[in-house]
Amino acid sequence: MLGRALSAARSPGWSRIPSRARAALAQLHSVLEAELQQIHGAGTWKGERNLHKSLEAKIAKFHQREDAILYASCFDANAGIFEVLLTSEDAILSDELNHASIIDGVRLCKANKYRYKHLDLGDLEAKLKEAQKHRMRLIVTDGVFSMDGDVAPLKEICDLSDKYNALVFIDECHATGFIGPNGRGTDELLGVMDRVHIINSTLGKALGGAAGGYTTGPKALVALLRQRSRPYLFSNSLPPPVVNCASKALDLLMDNNTIAESMTSKTKRFRSQMMAAGFTIGGMDHPICPVMLGDARLASSMAEDMLKQGIYVIGFSFPVVPKDKARIRVQISAAHSDEDIDQCVKAFVEVGRKHGVIS
Ligand SMILES: Cc1ncc(COP(=O)(O)O)c(C=O)c1O
């Protein structure tokens, strides 16, 4: 389409067009030329441009990996990776609480499936032993599990991967941009950036908050995904505003680590004040802070009362979390001030007292 518009602007009838219209067309011409310059060979049919390529390079640099490939979402990145990488001769070992998109991606893949108990290294090792009969093994885990904010023991997982000759894949949707001293993620937090082989993550949370996902890892893997990954091949590229927004978010993170550091201190502020007030907060030192309540009705009516106090939090209950483990999930953001956090705790104390959760 761009090509046709450009040749129209270069046609012999050009001189018969009134001068003002000619000026407008000349302007259009230069915009289209610039657009054509942007369009990148490999992904041309799906609207990929140089700005997508630059973002992929920036993502790879951020994670200290060889290359990266963009998807419309991390759901797509997870749906599109396993069937490309593994065949029926291989094995996937997946944490039982991995995100739904990993579960769906694994379902699409013909590899032999082993589900190990949540964060259970003994069970993972037993399954790795069993899986030695297969050609290749891939351990698949969320870096941080979103419902509880608990962190995968990546160092020990990498030790097992060395011992049993397996690759390690992590989903970093709940880590990229704010976990680790420089916000690089769980692998940075746990000192295994050079031992985790593949990372999938989202641009839809800490990196801009609109949409988009990616895989980053070895060059050869990314090249293979570009040729074979169905959600990449058969879906549109990310809209340019989303790409630019994520690119800026990465610039801010790579500039210095004040955002990542402030997340740690804000998270501590919220968790320590809430626990001092008598609440039970699930997970470890993660900005996802599940206020554990147990009862589903209690979680939803407390969330409603919090909204009346001007605090927007969501109650989660079965089937999103296990039965009798209903909670209100609070997510600390870099945009929150210390005063916001104190106001939120104050509201929780009032609402918690009203519902008899704390005294
Ligand atoms: C762990 C995990 N993986 C993948 C996804 C999907 O990410 P996206 O929203 O980019 O599709 C989510 C979204 O909530 C997630 O929590």
The ligand as a Gaussian input file, in Angstrom:
#p B3LYP/6-31G(d) Opt

LIG

0 1
 C        3.087000     -15.101000      34.973000
 C        2.383000     -14.537000      33.788000
 N        2.735000     -14.946000      32.556000
 C        2.132000     -14.459000      31.441000
 C        1.129000     -13.525000      31.543000
 C        0.506000     -12.996000      30.297000
 O        1.042000     -11.723000      30.059000
 P        0.344000     -10.735000      28.982000
 O       -0.651000      -9.944000      29.768000
 O        1.466000      -9.930000      28.427000
 O       -0.283000     -11.620000      27.978000
 C        0.721000     -13.058000      32.797000
 C       -0.361000     -12.055000      32.899000
 O       -0.968000     -11.820000      33.873000
 C        1.365000     -13.572000      33.947000
 O        0.991000     -13.185000      35.168000

